[in-house]
Amino acid sequence: MAGHQPCLPGWCVRITPAAADAATVTQDASVTEKGQDFVKLSAVELRRISLPLVTPFRTSFGTETTKDALLVRALTPDGEGWGECVAMAEPLYSSEYADTAQDVVRRFLLPRLFAHGDVTAGAVAQLLAPIKGHPMAKAAVEMAVLDAELRHAGQSLATYFGATRDRVPSGVSVGIMGSIPELLDTVDGYLSAGYVRVKLKIEPGWDVEPVRAVRERFGDGLLLQVDANTAYTLGDSRQLAKLDPFDLLLIEQPLPEDDMRGHAELARRITTPICLDESVTSARAAADAIALGACQVINIKPGRVGGYLEARRIAALAAANGLPVWCGGMLETGIGRGANAALAACPEFTLPGDVSASDRFYARDITPPFVLDDGHIAVPTGPGLGVDVLPGVIDEVTTSLETIRP
């Protein structure tokens, strides 16, 4: 791993020779804008939409019945680009939520881009860095600029990322249920639909018995993992160790996001591989986790880490240190789902992710639906994100729209 420097257009990761000192992650300014088309922002639309979920989705931090999403549409003299902010309606998964994301984009992020003039997606993170935090808001803006840039260049996001597959295996995330029979029926339905991996949401009181029931019903051949969404503490290590006999792919984010040392200690107490989600907020945070031995797998969510370019850096860092990664989901519409499929098609992503079919969450999406085919989702091949918004549908579900100009 020493001296390995994986690079793609617009990003670069450097890893120091000492594996234990994996925290040196820098962006190469000479690479950032090399060969990229500049985008001139004529205006930016901030659109809020409301999409009902087909069924309530319950996790350890709450139950969602509707997707309240902030969409960012970059308007240029040459066309447009779309971005999706994955912040939830309430600050439950993270400190960000949709209202504050819209406010920070309007008041602080866009004025910086407008003041800079022509930009590239590779420069967005640096331009917005003086604004502390708000990675989901920043990711949505970068995504819109990247889509506009690649549409103008006639290049797909998958090609830009160096994707090596034209379809990706699809896993499904199963929320906390009211009973084990209900859980078994739900899992059976998803497996019958063709999903190749199942993730069960867990919390104290809903962990060992649901996992046991699913494993006994569907056998050892099922790719099975669990997600705690920070619901446990290190004091629960004995309970979590009871999951070890079930041959899980991983346990995702068992402890609070700021307890990196706790995860490292838990990794010594259980044999199920620990996967970090909420704790990995950047390539630097990922490097710290790797150096501490706090995880053996990383779930990469572009919105959580500040954008798809940072997500690629994290994937390269993990691969250089021998850690598998997979692409997580945040109940994205077709805009974010298409981008996630392109990311998941990259060679570092060796585990099935949460890029599910559109009908897993929505009876009607704002783009043509992503459909499960033999357990896989097709990677968009058109310019930019490769997906087009359906004008009639998006107008129907829009709750507010504002246009910001330089």
Secondary structure, DSSP 4 states (H G I P E B T S, - for coil): -TT---EETTEE----SSGGGTT-----HHHHTTTPPPB--SEEEEEEEEEEEEEEEEETTEEEEEEEEEEEEEEETTEEEEEEE---SSTTSSS--HHHHHHHIIIIIHHHHHHH-SB-HHHHHHHHTTS-S-HHHHHHHHHHHHHHHHHHHT-BHHHHHT---SEEEBEEEE---SSHHHHHHHHHHHHHHT-SEEEEE-BTTBSHHHHHHHHHHH-TTS-EEEE-TT---GGGHHHHHTTGGG--S-EE--S-TT-HHHHHHHHHH-SSPEEESTT--SHHHHHHHHHHT--SEEEE-HHHHTSHHHHHHHHHHHHHTT--EEE---S--HHHHHHHHHHHTSTTB-S-BS---GGGT-SS-SSSPP--BTTEEEPP-SSBTS----HHHHHHHEEEEEEE--
